[in-house]
Amino acid sequence: MDGDGGLRQDDEAARAVVERCAAIDPRLADARVMEPRVGPRPTRSEVRVETDSRGGATPVVRNYGHGGAGVTLSWGYAREAAGLVAGIVSGEV
């Protein structure tokens, strides 16, 4: 969950995810969680979408910090990141 920096498995959170998904598609009500995965959600005060070349090295496009909103924001930020890559490839950046 956002704001919870712990990396422990949370069975209640997993149950709640399945419950919310089943509210959208009832076929998921009996879905079995095959293998719980726990990991950090990098959240920042501001999403980071930028090019970084660190002193002339190979450029890197960074696109992170979306936290729990990553799925919702992914289309727009993916387009923005793709535009940065296109700029690198065309030599504009």
C-alpha positions in Angstrom: 0.0 0.0 0.0 1.2 3.5 -0.6 2.8 5.1 2.4 3.6 1.7 3.9 7.4 1.2 3.3 7.3 -2.3 4.7 8.3 -5.3 2.6 6.3 -7.9 4.5 3.6 -10.0 2.8 0.2 -8.7 3.7 -2.6 -11.3 3.2 -5.3 -8.7 4.0 -4.0 -6.3 1.3 -3.9 -9.2 -1.2 -7.5 -10.2 -0.3 -8.6 -6.6 -0.7 -7.0 -6.4 -4.2 -8.9 -9.5 -5.3 -12.1 -8.1 -3.8 -11.7 -4.8 -5.7 -11.0 -6.6 -8.9 -14.0 -8.9 -8.4 -16.2 -5.8 -8.0 -15.2 -4.9 -11.6 -15.3 -8.4 -13.0 -17.2 -10.9 -10.8 -15.3 -13.9 -12.5 -12.3 -12.9 -10.4 -14.1 -13.4 -7.1 -12.6 -16.9 -6.7 -9.2 -16.0 -8.1 -6.3 -17.8 -6.3 -3.2 -15.7 -5.5 -0.6 -18.0 -6.9 2.5 -16.3 -5.5 2.4 -13.1 -3.5 5.1 -10.6 -4.4 6.1 -7.7 -2.3 8.2 -4.7 -3.4 8.6 -1.0 -2.9 6.6 1.5 -4.9 9.0 4.4 -5.6 6.9 7.4 -4.9 8.3 10.9 -5.1 6.8 14.3 -4.5 7.1 14.8 -8.3 7.2 12.1 -11.0 10.6 11.9 -12.7 10.5 11.7 -16.5 13.7 13.1 -18.0 16.8 12.3 -19.9 20.1 11.9 -18.1 23.4 11.6 -19.9 25.8 12.2 -17.0 28.8 13.8 -18.6 28.3 12.5 -22.2 27.6 8.9 -21.4 24.9 6.9 -23.1 21.6 8.8 -22.4 19.1 7.2 -20.1 15.4 8.1 -20.0 14.1 7.9 -16.5 10.4 7.4 -15.8 9.5 6.6 -12.2 8.0 7.8 -9.0 4.4 7.2 -9.9 3.7 5.1 -6.7 0.3 3.4 -6.7 -0.9 5.6 -9.6 1.6 4.1 -12.1 -1.0 2.0 -14.0 -3.4 5.0 -14.3 -0.7 7.4 -15.4 1.3 4.9 -17.6 -0.1 5.9 -21.0 0.7 9.6 -20.8 4.1 9.1 -19.2 5.0 6.4 -21.6 4.3 8.8 -24.5 6.4 11.4 -22.8 9.3 9.0 -22.3 8.9 7.8 -25.9 9.2 11.4 -27.0 12.4 11.8 -25.1 13.8 8.6 -26.7 12.8 9.9 -30.1 14.6 13.1 -29.4 17.8 11.2 -28.5 17.6 9.0 -31.6 17.0 12.0 -33.9 19.9 13.9 -32.3 17.7 16.7 -30.9 18.7 15.9 -27.3 
